[in-house]
Amino acid sequence: MKIFIIVGMPASGKGIAGEYALTEGYPCFSTGDVVRAEVKARGLTPGPDTMAAVSTELRGKDGMGVTRRALAHALEQDSPVVFLEGMRSWPEIELVREKAGAVVVAFLTPRPLRRERMVSRGRPDDSPDAFEERDRREIDYGAAVPIALADAYILNTSTMEASIEDLHGIVQGHLGR
């Protein structure tokens, strides 16, 4: 099994990997989806503060609780390729690499464009007022290290189709096709 680990700052386009995986028939698991599911299961109202609190709680003392949940789902799959989106620290990357071959792909998008996309996507946990705080929290989690040490990069500044094409090239290159 080859796991493509998708990293990037909020609203950088990481979800594009999920769209790609869906069209290619590959499973994709997002740490954000794990947190959103937990918020729903607890009957909480999703919002920036709630999402941050539940995310921090689920991450646990070592910061890898959400990743362990997503990785467990990934390893249950009968697929040669699986996507994991949303790892925030290098120890999370190492945890995945202990279990399967992995390729880290970072989505890069300038801050003003990320902010614009965050406002337009309309998720309950997206708030233009909380943008700076959310970026800082991600950096505090360690998100900058996996981005800096990624195996491949996608500069996501144009269309979704262009980024999907870039991702397809990366995946095919790592699968030897």
C-alpha positions in Angstrom: 0.0 0.0 0.0 1.2 3.5 -0.9 -0.2 6.3 1.2 -0.2 9.8 -0.2 -0.1 12.2 2.7 -1.6 15.6 1.8 -0.4 18.6 3.8 -0.9 22.3 3.6 -2.2 25.3 5.5 -6.0 25.8 5.9 -7.8 26.5 2.5 -4.6 25.7 0.5 -6.5 23.1 -1.5 -5.9 19.9 0.4 -9.4 18.8 -0.4 -8.6 18.6 -4.0 -6.8 15.3 -3.2 -10.1 13.9 -2.0 -11.8 14.9 -5.3 -8.9 13.3 -7.2 -9.1 10.1 -5.1 -12.8 9.9 -5.6 -12.5 10.1 -9.4 -9.6 7.5 -9.4 -11.4 5.1 -7.0 -8.9 5.5 -4.2 -10.0 5.8 -0.5 -9.3 9.2 1.1 -9.4 10.0 4.8 -9.2 13.5 6.3 -8.3 14.4 9.8 -10.7 17.3 9.5 -13.5 14.9 8.7 -12.6 12.9 11.8 -13.0 16.1 13.9 -16.2 17.1 12.2 -17.7 13.6 12.7 -16.8 13.8 16.4 -18.3 17.2 16.8 -21.5 15.9 15.2 -21.5 12.7 17.3 -21.3 14.8 20.4 -24.2 16.9 19.3 -22.2 20.1 19.3 -22.7 23.1 17.1 -19.8 23.3 14.6 -17.9 26.6 14.8 -14.3 27.8 14.9 -14.0 27.5 18.7 -15.8 24.2 19.0 -13.7 22.7 16.1 -10.5 23.9 17.7 -11.4 22.6 21.1 -12.4 19.1 19.9 -9.4 18.9 17.5 -7.0 19.7 20.4 -8.7 17.2 22.7 -8.6 14.4 20.0 -5.0 15.1 19.2 -4.2 14.1 22.8 -0.9 14.7 24.7 1.3 13.5 21.9 -0.7 15.4 19.2 -1.3 12.3 17.1 -4.8 11.0 18.2 -6.7 12.2 15.1 -4.0 10.8 12.8 -4.2 7.4 14.5 -7.9 7.4 13.8 -7.5 8.3 10.1 -4.6 6.0 9.7 -6.6 3.0 11.2 -9.3 3.6 8.6 -6.7 3.8 5.8 -5.0 0.6 6.8 -8.3 -1.3 6.7 -8.6 -0.5 3.0 -8.0 -3.1 0.3 -6.4 -0.6 -2.1 -2.9 -0.2 -3.4 -3.3 3.6 -3.0 -4.9 5.6 -0.1 -4.9 9.3 0.6 -4.6 10.8 4.0 -5.2 14.5 4.3 -4.5 16.9 7.1 -1.4 15.7 9.0 0.0 18.6 11.0 3.4 17.5 12.3 6.4 15.5 11.3 5.8 12.8 14.0 2.5 12.1 12.4 4.2 11.6 9.1 6.7 9.2 10.7 3.8 7.3 12.3 2.2 6.8 8.9 5.6 5.8 7.4 6.0 3.1 10.1 2.9 1.4 8.7 3.1 1.9 5.0 5.1 3.5 2.2 4.2 7.2 2.1 4.7 10.2 -0.2 4.1 13.6 1.4 2.5 16.1 -1.1 2.2 19.7 0.1 -0.4 22.2 -1.3 0.9 25.7 -1.4 -1.4 28.8 -1.7 -0.6 32.4 -0.9 -2.3 33.7 2.3 -4.6 36.3 0.6 -6.0 33.6 -1.7 -6.4 31.1 1.1 -8.4 33.7 3.1 -10.6 34.4 0.1 -11.2 30.7 -0.5 -11.9 30.1 3.2 -14.6 32.8 3.2 -16.2 31.5 0.0 -16.3 27.8 0.9 -18.8 28.4 3.8 -17.9 25.7 6.2 -19.3 26.3 9.7 -15.8 26.3 11.2 -14.4 28.8 8.7 -14.4 32.4 9.9 -12.6 35.3 8.3 -12.2 36.8 11.8 -10.5 33.6 13.0 -8.2 33.2 9.9 -5.0 34.5 11.6 -5.7 32.5 14.8 -6.3 29.3 12.8 -3.1 29.8 10.9 -1.1 30.3 14.1 -2.7 27.2 15.7 -1.7 25.1 12.6 1.8 26.4 12.8 1.9 25.7 16.6 0.8 22.1 15.8 3.9 21.8 13.6 2.3 22.1 10.2 5.2 24.0 8.7 7.7 21.1 9.0 5.8 18.5 6.8 5.2 21.3 4.3 8.9 22.2 4.3 10.0 18.5 4.0 7.4 17.3 1.5 8.3 15.0 -1.3 6.3 16.9 -3.8 4.6 20.3 -4.1 1.5 21.7 -5.8 1.3 25.5 -6.2 -2.4 25.9 -6.1 -3.1 29.3 -7.5 -5.2 28.7 -10.6 -7.9 26.1 -11.2 -8.9 23.0 -9.5 -8.4 21.1 -12.7 -4.7 22.3 -12.9 -4.1 21.1 -9.4 -5.7 17.8 -10.1 -3.5 17.4 -13.1 -0.4 18.2 -11.0 -1.5 15.7 -8.4 -2.1 13.0 -11.0 1.4 13.5 -12.4 2.9 13.1 -8.9 0.8 10.0 -8.1 1.6 8.3 -11.4 5.3 9.2 -11.0 5.4 7.5 -7.6 3.5 4.5 -8.8 6.1 4.1 -11.6 3.5 4.6 -14.4 
